[in-house]
């Protein structure tokens, strides 16, 4: 499991949440992009996902109702990738373990991607924030939410090295478990991240916030991609949550609105502009 402690400055420590004590807690069996399509007897994932988007959501953004009632999760579980989804009991145990690792006070959540422009949290306070030792990267293959088995998309994760500017949300302790359960259905549906408590600098002081760090041990980890390669994927992929390009555009706009300049986002954005101009 990724700890990332050796990449942080001495004054900025992070504490990964202990792994859920179940067999092969972080070993997924999802296929790589080069794996052949499923047999004809089973509808391909692209059909399942794109039909779900077209018939049920019409490109509508993810909302709290989706998370509370599990409507999009039900579609996910109807695809050929259902075997990698964490069951509700495992999600709940992971939330409880995470809260137990930081048992007092209100809970701060660090947002660096879609949590910036679509937090779906009931929060009491929001601040600009920055963490060190980790950076924002398109390093996670998405084979359901923003892509398919045949044409995976890319979404953001926190990877080792550098720094990352974002926002933090303060969630009152009394409602933290309820809010994190919804967040786990969104961010931890397949356990692709390591929930990690990290020292986070804000204009009003340093807080300990919860961040979702990419798990290097999983086949969903894409590694460090050339911006042109990432742009090609982002330009064409689409899944249950809609086009990957929408995810990029909304994130880029969210960063601009918060005065955040991110080198990787800029590089991928420039590659996308060149690609679409051609």
N, C-alpha and C positions, 0 to 999 in steps of 0.2 A: 504494500500500500504506500502511496506517495505521502511523505511527511513534509518535504520541502524545507525542513528546518535548516539544513546546511546551506541553503541559498539565501537565507534571510540575514539581515544585519543583526548584530548582537542585541540591539535594543528593540527589535521587532520579532517576537516569537510567535509561532502558531502551534496550535494543539489539535491534531487530527482526532476526530471522534473514533472511539474503538469500533472495530468491525463488528457487525451483528453476528452473534455466535451461531451461524448456520453453515451447513456444508457448502463449500465453494461460493462464499458470500459475494465475491466479485468476479466470478468466472462466467462470462456470458458465452453463448454459443452462436451468436448471430454471425451470418456469413459475411465475407468480404465482398467488395464490389465485383470481383471477377468470378464469383460463384455462379454457375448457370441458374437460369430461372427455374421455379418449381415446376413439377410435372403438370401436364395439361389438365389432369383430373382436378387440380386445385386452382382456383382463380389466382392469377398473379397479384402480388401485393399492390402494384401500381393501380390495378383495376379497383381493388378494395378501397384503397386510400383515396384515390381521386373521385370515385363515386361517392364516398362519404362526404368529401368536401363539397362537391357539386350539389348533392341532393339534400344534405343536412345543414350546411353552414354557409354556402354561397360566398366564401371568402371572409366571413365575419371573424373578427379577432377573438382570441381566447378570452373568456370572461369567468367571473367567480362562480356563476351558475354551472358552468362546465365542470369545474373542479369539485363543487359541492355535491353535484348529482351524478358525476361520472359519465356524462353523455359522450364526450370524446374518447374517454378511456374505454367505453364499451365498444366503440368502433376499432380502437387499437387492438383490443382483445379478439376482434373478429378477423384480424389480418394474420398472415403467415409468420409474423414476428411476435405473436402473443407469448411464445414460450420464454422470452427474455424479460417479460414484465414482472416486476416485484408484486407479490400479493399484498393486499391491504394490511395484513397482520405484520408483514415484514417492514412495510413503510412506517407503521406505527411504532414498532420496536426501535427503528433507526431514529425517529424523532425523539423518543424517550431517552435513548442513549445520548443523543446530542444535547438535550436539555440538561441531563444529569452531569455532563462535563462542564457546564457553566450554570450552577444551580440557583444563583441568586440574582435579583435585580431584573430590570426589563431587558428584553432581547433586542440586539441590534442586528440587522441583516444587511449585508453588503451587496449592492446591485451594480453589475458591470455590463450587462447586455439587455435582454428584454425586460428585466426588472427595473430598468431605468425608465422605459417608456410605457410599460404596462405592468405595474407592480402587483396589482390584485390583492394587496395587503390592506388590512385595517391597521393603520399605524398612527402613532401619537406625535411623531416628529420626523423630519427629514433633513439631512445635512449633506453637503458635499463632503467627499472623503477620499483618502488615498491610502493604499497599502503598498508595502515594499516586499521584494522577493518573489513576486508573482506578476505576470502580465496577461493582458487580454489577448486571446488568440483564437483563430478559427481552426480548432484542433479536434473537434468532435464530429464524427460522421453521424448524420441523422437519417435513419432508414424508414422512419414512419412520420414524425412530426413535420419535418421540412424536406423529406425526400422519400425514396422508395428503396426496396432491395436492389432493383435493377439500376437505379440512378440516385444514389444517396446524396443528400444535401450536407451542408456544413453549418454548424452553430458554434457559438463561442464557449470557451472554457478559460479557466485561469491556469496557466502553465508556468513552469519554473523560470525564474530570472526577471530582472527589471522591476517595474513598478506599474501600478494600475490606478488611475483616477476613476471615481464613480460616485455613487451616493450610498448613504446608509439610512435605513428606516428603523425607528424605535417602536417596538411592539410591546405593549404593556404585558407584564408577566402573567397576569390573570387570563389573558386570551392567547398567550404565546403558543400553547400546544395546539389549539384549534387552528390558528393561522399557519403554523408550520406543517400541520397535516395537509392542508391545501397546497402549500408550497411543495411538499414532497411529492404529491401526485403530479405536479408540473415538472419539477426539476430532477426528481430521483426515481422516476417511473421504471428505469432499468438499472439504477445504481451506477450511472456513468461518472458520478462525481464523488469526491470524498468531502463530506461536510466538515469544515475546519474553522475553529475559532482563531481569529488573527487580530493582532493589535492594528487599529485603524485610526489614522490621523484625521481630525476634523477641525474646522475653525474654532470650535468651542472646547477642544481638548481631545485626548486619545480615548477611544472606547474599544472594547472587545467585541468584534462583530463576527457573524456567521457568514462564511464565504463558501462557494461551491468550486472546489479545486478538481481539475481533471484527473481521472485515475489512469495512469500510464499502463496498467496491467491489462487493460481490456482491449479487445479488437476494435472497439468503437473509437479508440484514440487514433487520430489522424497524423499526429506528429506535426512538425513544422513544414508547411507547404509554401511553395513559391506563390507570390500574390497572383500571378497569371493563372496558375492552376486552380487556386481557390476561387478566383473570379469566374472561371469557366463553369465550375460546379454551381456556384451561387446563382449564376445567370439562368440556369436551366432547370434546377431541381425544384420539386414541389411535393408537399405531403399533406398530412391531416390538418396541420395548422396553416396551410397555405404556401405560396411560393417562397422559396429561400430568399429571393431578391427582396421581397417585402420585409423579411426579417432584417436583412442588411440595411435597407433604406430607413426603416424605423429606428434601428439602433444608431445609425449615423446621424439622423436628425436629432435623436435624444441627446447624443453627445454634444452636438452643436448647441442645443438649447441650454446645456449645463456648462458650456464653456470648456469642454474637454477636447483636447487635441491628442489623438492616438495614432502613432506611426503606422501600425499594421492596418488599421481601418483606412487610413489615408492611402496606403499602398494598394490595398485591395480595391478601394474606390476608384483610384486612377486606372487600374487594370480593367475594371468593369466599364469605365467610360470609354476606354480605347476599344474594348471588345464590342460594345453596343454601337459605337460610331462606325465600326466596320461593317 
